[in-house]
Amino acid sequence: IKEQRRAKEEKERRSVHKFQLQHQTIIMSYKVKIVSAIQDLKDRSGSSAIAIKKHIMTSNPEMNWMNSVFLTTLKKSVTDGDFIQIKNSYKLTPEYKKKLADELKPKKPKKKAAPTPKKKATPKKKATPKKKASATPKKIKSQRKKTPTKKASTPKSKKATPKTKSTKKKMD
């Protein structure tokens, strides 16, 4: 009899564990979709839950919508610190944005390290910044020339007030 009870308890635990795993995968899939929706909407004050929901439903029409799971993922991600809730809008935290960026970065350097022809391209790139550097001093010189003229014009403008009166007399 005790063995039968143990077997039943183990089956219940396994079924609960399977349900929890399935529920977690559903939550994670919703979280990924919510993150992509927030990034696509790009609202300054954050995206409302309704706007996020509409965006997900339009981008994934074949998806069976479960509102309770959607709301729990929003609440859970706010408590985890992945989202910030401002009034009734949600934004990604800067820390979570860094995590997303870090996940994307390791893939790119591997691709850059493999091809060797890019090494030949780097010396050419070095030559082009030299041209840019020579162009920028010209701009600086021209700005320097402009500033003394401005300084000279300000004293003239003080003296110019009487002169303008005289020019007005000429115009009349």
Contacts in CASP RR format, 6 or more apart in sequence:
PFRMAT RR
TARGET T0000
AUTHOR 0000-0000-0000
METHOD contacts of the structure
MODEL  1
IKEQRRAKEEKERRSVHKFQLQHQTIIMSYKVKIVSAIQDLKDRSGSSAI
AIKKHIMTSNPEMNWMNSVFLTTLKKSVTDGDFIQIKNSYKLTPEYKKKL
ADELKPKKPKKKAAPTPKKKATPKKKATPKKKASATPKKIKSQRKKTPTK
KASTPKSKKATPKTKSTKKKMD
23 69 0 8 1.000
26 66 0 8 1.000
26 69 0 8 1.000
27 69 0 8 1.000
27 72 0 8 1.000
27 73 0 8 1.000
27 76 0 8 1.000
30 69 0 8 1.000
30 70 0 8 1.000
30 73 0 8 1.000
31 73 0 8 1.000
31 77 0 8 1.000
31 82 0 8 1.000
33 56 0 8 1.000
33 59 0 8 1.000
33 60 0 8 1.000
34 52 0 8 1.000
34 56 0 8 1.000
34 70 0 8 1.000
34 73 0 8 1.000
34 74 0 8 1.000
34 77 0 8 1.000
34 90 0 8 1.000
35 82 0 8 1.000
35 92 0 8 1.000
35 100 0 8 1.000
36 59 0 8 1.000
37 47 0 8 1.000
37 51 0 8 1.000
37 52 0 8 1.000
37 55 0 8 1.000
37 56 0 8 1.000
37 59 0 8 1.000
38 46 0 8 1.000
38 47 0 8 1.000
38 52 0 8 1.000
38 83 0 8 1.000
38 90 0 8 1.000
38 91 0 8 1.000
38 92 0 8 1.000
39 92 0 8 1.000
40 55 0 8 1.000
41 47 0 8 1.000
41 51 0 8 1.000
41 52 0 8 1.000
41 55 0 8 1.000
43 51 0 8 1.000
43 89 0 8 1.000
43 91 0 8 1.000
45 86 0 8 1.000
45 87 0 8 1.000
45 89 0 8 1.000
45 91 0 8 1.000
46 86 0 8 1.000
46 89 0 8 1.000
46 90 0 8 1.000
46 91 0 8 1.000
47 55 0 8 1.000
47 89 0 8 1.000
47 90 0 8 1.000
47 91 0 8 1.000
48 88 0 8 1.000
48 89 0 8 1.000
48 90 0 8 1.000
49 70 0 8 1.000
49 71 0 8 1.000
49 74 0 8 1.000
49 88 0 8 1.000
49 90 0 8 1.000
52 74 0 8 1.000
52 90 0 8 1.000
53 67 0 8 1.000
53 70 0 8 1.000
56 63 0 8 1.000
56 70 0 8 1.000
57 63 0 8 1.000
57 65 0 8 1.000
74 83 0 8 1.000
74 90 0 8 1.000
77 83 0 8 1.000
78 84 0 8 1.000
78 85 0 8 1.000
78 90 0 8 1.000
81 93 0 8 1.000
81 95 0 8 1.000
81 96 0 8 1.000
82 92 0 8 1.000
82 93 0 8 1.000
82 96 0 8 1.000
83 90 0 8 1.000
83 91 0 8 1.000
83 92 0 8 1.000
83 93 0 8 1.000
83 96 0 8 1.000
84 90 0 8 1.000
84 91 0 8 1.000
84 92 0 8 1.000
84 93 0 8 1.000
92 100 0 8 1.000
112 118 0 8 1.000
END
